[in-house]
Amino acid sequence: MAFDKTKDFTKEAEMLKVLGHPIRLKIVAGLCTKECNVKHIWECLGLPQATVSQHLALLKNKGIIEGTRDGVEVHYAVVSPFARRLIEILDQP
């Protein structure tokens, strides 16, 4: 790619900043494979529910994940193609 001073990477930089935390990367990697509720995520990661909820809120705020309400539960899924591609790259041996 040639240098292009008109290209704006602001959104990508913000996403990378949010994804720069290991726990958030684990959450996104897990959600790339399976849509889950918050309870399943904190049980799998062995973290307090409040901690997972805070990370989910940041990811949702940046448009990386979305939550879909199903009764009293909210199921989260990755909606950002950029985040999915990044996880694919990180998962390569």
FENNORMO-V371516 format. One record per backbone hydrogen bond with DSSP energy under -0.5 kcal/mol. NH is the residue of the N-H (numbers start at 0). CO is the residue of the C=O. Records with the same first field share a line. If there is no record, write none. Layout:
NH->CO ; CO
//
This chain:
6->3
8->6
12->8
13->9
14->10
15->11
16->12
17->13
18->14
19->15 ; 16
20->17
24->20
25->21
26->22
27->23
28->24
29->25
30->26
31->27
32->28 ; 29
33->29
35->75
37->73
40->36
41->37
42->38
43->39
44->40
45->41
46->41
51->47
52->48
53->49
54->50
55->51
56->52
57->53
58->54
59->55
60->56
61->57
62->59
63->58
64->58
65->76
67->74
69->72
72->69
74->67
75->35 ; 73
76->65
77->30
78->63
79->63
80->78
83->79
84->80
85->81
86->82
87->83
88->84
89->85
90->86
91->87 ; 88
//
